Amino acid sequence: MRFQLLGPLALADGPDTVVLQPSKPANLLAALLLHANSPVSAEYLQRAIWGEEQPATARAALQTCVLRLRRLFSKHGVTTSIDAVPGGYRITAAPPTLDLLGFRDRLRRAAGLDRDPEAELCALRDALSLWQGSLLANVRSVVLHRDEVPRLAEERLRAVERVCDLLLALGRCGEALVDLWTATRLHPGHERFHEQLIEALYRSGRQSQALAEYRRVKGFLLEELGVDPSPSLRRLELSILRGEDLGPAAPSAPRIIRGEPVALPAAQPGVVGGAGPVPGQGVVPAPSQGVVPVPAAGAVPLPAPGAVSVTAEGAAYVPAPGVASVPGQGTGPIPAQGALPAVPHFTGRVAEAAALAARLTAAPPSGAEDHRPLAVLVSGAPGIGKSALAQHAARLVRDAFPGGQLLVRMTRADGEPRSADEVAVDVAAALGAAGERRALLILDDVVDADQVRPLLTPRGDAGAGLAVVVTSRMGLGGLIATHGGWVQRLTTFTEAESYALLLTALGAERVEAEPRAAHRLAAACGHFPAALRILTARLLTRPGLRLADAADWLGDDPLARLTLTDSPDHSVTGLFDRALGRLDPRLSEAFTRLAQGPPALLADRGPDDEGPVPEAVREQLADAGLLEDGPPGPYRIHDLLRAHVRRTARIRDRRTEKV
């Protein structure tokens, strides 16, 4: 017996398939299977079943739905169980019993066949054969269709795009046309498909049709979206007009698709310097990504050698030239410099980047006998730009690390921390491949010191040249106390840095035409890098919108409007919700009281504090990156974060009143 998600939700046993009728238990089953093998909170399941407006009896009704599903399983002989876990439920599945896991497993196998295009093509088509129609057509859940279905559809589009890349590279243009005619008509806004179709037509000897298709695409983009074709499409048109030979050529570097990818900040051309990755699941976004649009699941391009592609499962190391590939990762050396990809349009953080680069290239202390890796901690609030700074600094010092650079995501796509033992396996393999040459290790989004300590133990002579950068929302003072190192804590942008970001992202012509409005926009974003990045992404899709009008529009409700409508996970509110969700409930309650209370609550720090929020609790919140240094007083809360907490409290109160 197996579950089918890649189409209508169904149970299959050999050739027999039972398509479930639309119902609340069907919503529940779909939500659990989408997060198979992971705990799913009761709150999320309730939203998946009833939407944002839930009945007062939702918790009890959820238990009833679970019971009905268990009875359904028993009726059809399904041995899979739905287990109650703290705070929610979990369903266990494997690639043979859930088509979504089978699809991702086959994609992982295909990624390991990048040296054999024919084998990779066969593996990808085998993976795509698991798709059986319209996703979750019989599941009536607004939340799942809004948040989950687009992400799954994007995973399929990435695989189809790679199949077409391989067919073109192998010179099988006629075969590629069959897939591309369908893909371009079903996804008219997906420019890469159009580019592939035009190339396939031209290389099949159909130049006039290729140019006609280009004109059709150009007209669609201008009329429907108000934008010009991408630079790559324009270059392709020029090549066709010149009659240039486009191939066949060797297959392009594959995107690493391993399960559910997590987008990296550096893989996001849309990321502006200190803004870091736009919040969301991960991987790290690419309408502007140079890869593919994401949200919670963005494609990760093949990094430069010595870099690493981070996925929900961990790290896939790409060695520097001459370094052997890591066992099991399916990647090998390619002729390029061993450095992480650049962070496009990096803006601000000049002093911080220079200081971090200097620390990473500093000679080890004389007389150091334990060869403990040099540790640098980059800390600060969520969305403040820690990952972007670490990656930008790594680019600045790439020549100092001939052993390559390894970036490891320390949390999964759902925000859960990876265990130290799990990470140690990835790191040990990569550092072993680097040999005795100096390497740089970036541990991104560390949750607590216990994740890091096993990786900072002395490693003998081979570890003496290792440099380690840790990014974390936490202060990790205990780690610094026991292992030494240097701390770079980031704050919001200065007014000048915010203005520079707008100049870089939107273009000098547009910003300098309305400098006052640009400063108003930056102020409305509180000079918060993530907020500025989301704002510029929205403005780039509306090139005709005046900045003054945008400032008025944003000022009316900045929290609601600092979101990307086609990617709801990319929002300031989502970023803050995920950050607060990591807190212990006691700390979360205390922070809510501070945000709703007067500034005096933050200023009072007497040793005998008997107030509602003791100083020790305020210190913990500051350590978690949610309280900033004053003035006034020793602490303050960023205006956007304060407004978010108050707004959330009002919504919760209104729901309570309705109940």
N, C-alpha and C positions, 0 to 999 in steps of 0.2 A: 504494500500500500504506500502511495506517495501523494504528496501535496503539490498542487499546481497553482502558482501565483502569476506566471507570465502569460496572462490571458484571463479568462473568467476564473474565479476561485473555484477549485474543484478537488475532489478526491479521486485518485486513479488506482486501479488494480489490474495490471496487465492491460488488455485492450479496453477494459470497461472503465468508464469515467462517470462520476456523479458530480454534476455542476450544482453547487449549492444555491438555494433560493435566497434572494435578498432578505436579510434579517439582521437583527442586532448581534446574534451569535456569529454570523458571517463577518460582520465588521470586526468583532473581537478576534476571530481566528486570523483574519488578514493582518491585523495590527501585530499580533504575536509572531506570525510567520515572517513578517517583514524584519523583525528583530530577533530571529531565531537564535537560540543558545545564549541570549542575553536577558537579564531581568528587565521587564517593562513595568514602569510604575503604574499604579492604579489610576492616578490622575490622567496620564496619557491615554490609557485604555478607555477611560470614561469619555474623554474628548473625541476619541476615534469612533466611539459608538453613538454618542448623542450630539457631538459638536460642542461649540463653546458654551451654549446655554444648556445646562444639565438639570435634570430634575433633582429634587431634594433627596430622593431615594436612590440616587445613582450608584452609591457604593454597594448597597444591598442588591440592586438590580444587576450590577456587575458580577457578583457572586452567583446569581441565578443564571446568567449567561454562561459562566464557566461550567456550571453543572450541566446545562443543556449540551454544551460542546462535548463534555466527557461522555454523556449518554450517546451522542451521535457517533463518537469514536468507537464506543463499545458495540453499537449496532452494526458498524461496517468493519469491525475487526481491526481497527487502528490501534497499534500498540503504543504509539507515541502518547506521552502523558503531558498534561498541563500542570506544572508544579507551582504551588504557592511559595513565594520567596518574600523576604521582608520588603514591605511597601508595594508589592505587586505580584506578577506572575511571570513564568518563563516556560517556553516550549522548546524542546530539544529536537533537532533535526540534523541531517547530514546530506551531502550532495546526492546520494541515491534516493533520498526520501523527500527532497524539496527542490523543485526545478530552479529556483533562484540561486541556491547554493551550488547546484550543479552547473549552472551557467557561469557563475563566477569562478568555480574551480576549473572549468575548461578554458576560461580566459587566462587564468594563471599559467596553465600548461602552454597555451599559445604564446604567452610572453616569453617563455623559455625556449621557444623555437625560432627566435628572431634571426638566427644564422641560416635557416632553411625556409625561404619564403613559401615554397609549396606546402611544406608541413604546417607552417603557421596558418596559411590560408585554409587548409583542411580543418585544422583545430577550431578556427574561428567560425567556420560554417557549421561545424558540429555544435558549437555553443549556441549559435543563432537558431538552430533547428528546434530549440526548446521553447521558443516563443510561439504561442498558440492563438494570438488574436489580441483584441482590445484589452488593455490592462485593467483587471479588477472591474470588468463591466457589470458584474452582478453584485458589487459591493457599494452600498449607498452610504458612503462616509465622505462628507465634505472635507474633513481634516486629512484623510488619507489621500484623496484625489488632489488636494492642494499641496500637501507637503511631501508625499512619498512617490506618487505616480510620476511626476516630472523627473524626479531623480532616477527612477528605474528606466524610464524611457531614454534618458540621456546615456545611461550605460549601454543600452542597445545601439544608439546612434554612434557612439564611439567605436563599437565593434564593426558596424556596417562601414563606417568611414575607413577603418583600417583595412577591411576586406577590399574596398575599392582602391586604396593606395597600393596594396599588394598586386592586384590585377593589373593596374597601370604599370607598375614597376616591372612586372613580368611580360609586358607587351600584349596582354590579353584584353585589349580595349573594347572589342565587341562584346565580350562577356561582361565587362564592367558597365557597359551602357544599359544592360538589362536591369541591373540594380539601381543605376543612377537615375534613369527616367522616373522610376517609382519614388525614389528618395526625394528628388527635387520637387516633385508635385505634392508629396505629403508634407514636406518641410520647406516651404518656400523661403523662409527667412534664414535657413542654414546655408551660409555662403560657401562653405567648404565643399558641400555636395555639388553646387553649381560649378565651382571651379573644376572639380573632377570631371563633371559631365562635359564641360567645354573642352577640356584637354582631351578626353576620350574621343569626342567628335572630330577634333582637329587631327589627332594622330590616326584616326580611321580614314583620313582623306576627305573629310566633310567640312572643309574650311568655312564655306558660306553658312552652313548650319551652326557651326561653332560661334561665328560672329553674330548670327541672329539670336542665338541663345544668350549671348552676353548682353545684347541690347534689351532683350526681354527682361533679364535679371536687373539690369540697371534701371529700367523703367519702373519695375516693381519696387525696388528699394527707394527710389525717389518719391513715388506716389504714395506708397503705404507707410514708409518709415521716415521719409525726409532725409535720407542719408545717401552718400555716394558709395559705389562699390569699394570694397577693401583694396588696399594697395596691391595685394597679391593678385586679385582679379584684374586690376588695371594693367599690371605687368604682363599677365597672361594674354590679354587682348593685344597689347603692343607686340608681343612675341609672335602672335598669329598673323598680325598685319605685316610683320617683317618676314614671315615665312620661316622662322627659326625652327630648328630640329629640337623637339621636346623629349625625345626618348626613343626607345625604352632605356631606362636607367636602373641602377641598383635600387632595391627597396629603401625607402626613407627610413630614418631611425624610428623604431616603433615606440608608441606610447606604452608605458608600462601599465598594464591593467591587471592588478592583483586584487581580486575581491572587490571591495568597495573602497576606491582610492580616497585619500585625504589630500586636499589641495595644499600645495606649498606656497608660501608667500612669494617665493622667487619665480614661481611658474605663472605668476599673474601679472601680465603687462598692465592690468588695470590698477595694480597696487602702487600707491605713491609713497615712496620713501618711508618716512616715519610712521605712516599709517598702518603699516603691516598688513596682514591678510584681512580682508573683509570678513567679519564674523560669520560663522556658519559651519558647518561640519567639514569641518573639516573642511579637500580639498581643495583647498584652498583649492575660485571663480573665473571663469573665463569666458565670458562673452568676450571679455577682454583677456583672456588668458593666453592667448597664443596657443591654447589647446582647445578646450571646448567649454561651453557654458556649464556652470555647476550649480551647485548649491550643495547641498550636502554631499554631492558626489561629483567632483570634477576630475577630468582626466589629468593624469600627471605625465608631462612630457619626459622623454628620456633625458636625464640630466647630463651635464658634462662629466667626463671621467673624473673620478675622485670625488664625485658628489653622490647623493643618495636619493632615491625616490622613496618617499614614505607612504605607506598604505596602512589600512586598518590593521593589517597583520604585523607591521613593523617596518623594517628598513630594507631596501634593496640597493646594495652598494654598487656603485660603478667606479672601478679603480682608476687611478691615474695611469698614464702611459707606462706600460711595462709591469704593472701590478697584476697578479693573477686574479681571476674573478673569484667571487665568494661562492663556495659550494651551495648549490640549491637555488641560487638566485637567477641563473640563466642569463647573466650579463657578462660581458668581457670587455677588455680594454678597447677603446676606440681612439683614433688619433686626434686628440684635442687636449687642451690644458686641463690639469686636474683641479677644477674649481667649481663651486656652485654657480648656477646661472645668476646673472645680474638681476637686481631688483629694479625694474624699469621706473624711470622718473623719480629716483630716490631724491627726496627733498628734506632739507633741514638736518638736524642732528650732526652738524659738522664737527663740533667739538667732541661730542660723545663718540662719533665714529673714529676720529683721530686718536682719542684716548684709548679706545678699545683695541684698535689696530696696534698701537704702541705696546700695550700690555701683552698682546698675543705674540709679538715678535721679540719681546724682551728676553735676554739671556737668563737661564735658570740661575737661582741664587748660588753663589760660590759655596762650596762645601756641602751642598745638598747630597745626602747619601741614600735617601730612600727613593729617589727618582719619582716622587709623587707628581702626578700631572698638574700643570699650572691650571688653576680654576678661575674663571671670571663669571660673575653672576650679573645678568641683566634682568632687572625686576621692574615691576610697575603694574598699573591698573590694566584690566582687560582692554584690548584694543588700543593700547598706547603706542604700539610699534616695536615691541621687543624682538620679535622674530625677524622683522625687516632689518632692524639695525644689526642684529647678529649676522645675518646673511650678507648684508652690504659690507660689513667689516671683514667678513671672510673673503670677499672678493678683493678687498684692498690688499690683503696679505697672502694671496694665493701662491705667490712665488716662494714664500717661506715654508710651504708644506708640500714637498714633492711626493709624500706618501698619500696625498689625497685629502679630501674633506668629507666628513660623514655627518649628515644631519638626520637625527632620529627623533621622531615625534613620540613624546612620552605619554600621550593620551590617545584613546581610540576615537573613532568618529562620533561616538555617543557621549564623549567626555569622560568616560571611565579611565582611570590610570592604568597603564601597563605595569606589570610587575617588574621588579629589578632583575629577577632571574631571566625573564623573557628578553628584556632589553640587552642583558649581558651577553646572550648568545649572539645577537646581531652584531654587537660591538666587537666581541672577541673575534668573530669571523672576519670582519672588515679590517680590524687592526692587524690581525695575523696576515691578511693579504698584503698589507702595506709594508711588511717586513720591518727593517730597522729605520726606514725613512720617516722623517717627521710628518705627523698627521694632525689634522684638526678635527675635533669631535664637538658637535653642537647638539646638546640635549634640550629639545624645545618643549616648552609648556610642562615643566616639571611640577608635580603636585605637592610633593613633600620630600624632605631630605633623605628618607629611606630609599627612595628610587635612585638616588645619585651616589650614595656612599660606596656601594660595591664597585662602582665604576671608577672611583677615584683612589683606589688602593694602589700601593706601589706595584709597578710591573717590571722591575729590573731595568736593565740597560735599554731594552726596546721601548720602554715607556717614558724614558727620560725626556724625549723630545715631543711628547704628546701635549697638545694644548686643548683645554676643554672650556667651552662656553656653555653656561646653563641659563636658559630663559625661564622665568617663573613669575607668576603673579604674587607668590609668597616671598617674604623677605629672606627666609632660610638662614636666619642668624645662627642657628645651631650648627649648620653645615660649615659656615664661614669660621665659626669659633673652633671647630674640631679639625678642619682641613685647610684653613687658610684661604687665600684668594682675595680678589678685589671685586667691589660691588659698583655697578652702574645702575642707578635707579632713575627711571624716566618719568618725566612729568608731561603735562600738555605742551603743545607748541606755544611759542611766543607769537605775538601778533604778526611779526615779520615773517616767521616761518609759515604761518597759516596762509598769508598772502602769497608767499613764494610757491606753496603747494597749489593754490588756485591758478597761478600763472603757468606752472608746469603742466597741470592736468587739463586746463581749459584753453590754454593758449594766451599769449600776451595780448593779441589783438582784441580778444573778447573782454579780458579782465581790465586792461588799461583803459578801455573805453568807458568803464563804469567803476572806477577805483573805490568810491565810497560804498557802492552796493556790495562790492567784493568784501570789504572790511565788515559790513553788516552781516553778510553770510557767514564769515569766519566767526564773528561774535555769537551768532545764533547757534553755531555748532560748538560753542564753548572752547574753541581751539583744540578740540579733541580729535586726534588723527583719524580714528575709525569713522567718526561722524563726517568729517571733511571728505573722506574717501567715498562714502556712500553718496554724499551730496554731489560730488563731481561726477560720479557715475550717472546720476539722474540727469544732471545738466548736459552731459555729453550726448544723451539721447534726445535732447531738445535744443538743438543749436540755435533756433530762432527765438528762444525765450530770453528776455532781457534779465540781467542780474538783479535789477531793482525789483522787478515783478517777482522774481524767485525769492528775494529776501522777504518781501511782504507775505508771500505764500508760506514760506518756511516758518516765519515768526509766529503765525497764527497757531501752529501746533507742531513744533519741531520734532517731538518724539514720534508722532504718527507718520510724519513725512520723511524722516530719516530712515527709509527702508526702500529696498528695490522691489517693485511690485511683481516682477517676474521671478524673483527669488526671495520669498518672505523670510528665509533664514538670515538673509543679509540685512540686518536691521540693528539699530542701536538698542531697541528694547529687547530683541533676542539675545544680543551680546550680554546685556546686563542680567537678563533672566538666567542665562547659563552660568554666569559668574556667581550670582546669589544662590543658585541651585547647588553649588559645591560647598556652601557653608553648612556648618553644623546648625540645626534648627535653633539652638539657643543663641548663636551669634547672629543668625538671620533676623530673629525677633528683635535683638538689641539694635541691629543696624536700622531696622524699620523705625524703631522708636527714635533713634538719633536723627534720621532723615526727616521725620515728621515734627520733631521738637524744635525748640529755639536754639540759637547758637550757643547759649550758655551750657547746654548739655555737652557740647564739644570742648568748651573752654575750661570746664571744671575738671581739675586733675589733682585735687588734694589727696594726700596719702591716706586720709581717713574717709575717703569718699563713701558716703552711704546712699548716694543717689541711685536712680534707677539703672544707670549704666556705669558700672565700676570702671576705673581706669584700666585695669587688667584686660577687660573686654574690649575697650577702645583700642588698646595696644594690639590685640589680636586682629581687629578689623583693619588697623593700619598695616599690619604685617601682611594681610591678605590683599592689599592693594586697593581697598575700598575707601579708606580715609587718606587724605593727602596732608602734607605738612601745611600748617597755617601760613599766614595769619587769617582771621583773628584766632588767638589761642593756639594750642599745639596742633590742632587738627582742623580740617575742613572737608566737606563733601562736595564733589564736583556738581555743578548746577544741573547738568543733564541727569546724572545719577540720582540726585535728590528728587528731581521732578518725576523720574521714572518710578521711584519707590512710592511717592505720594499718589501718583496716578494709579498704580497697581492697587494700593490700599483702597482708593475710592471705588474702583471697579469691584473689588472683593466685597466692600461694604454694601454696594448696590445689589449684588447677587444675594448677599445674606438677607437684605430687606425683602427681596422678592420671595425667598424661601419662607 
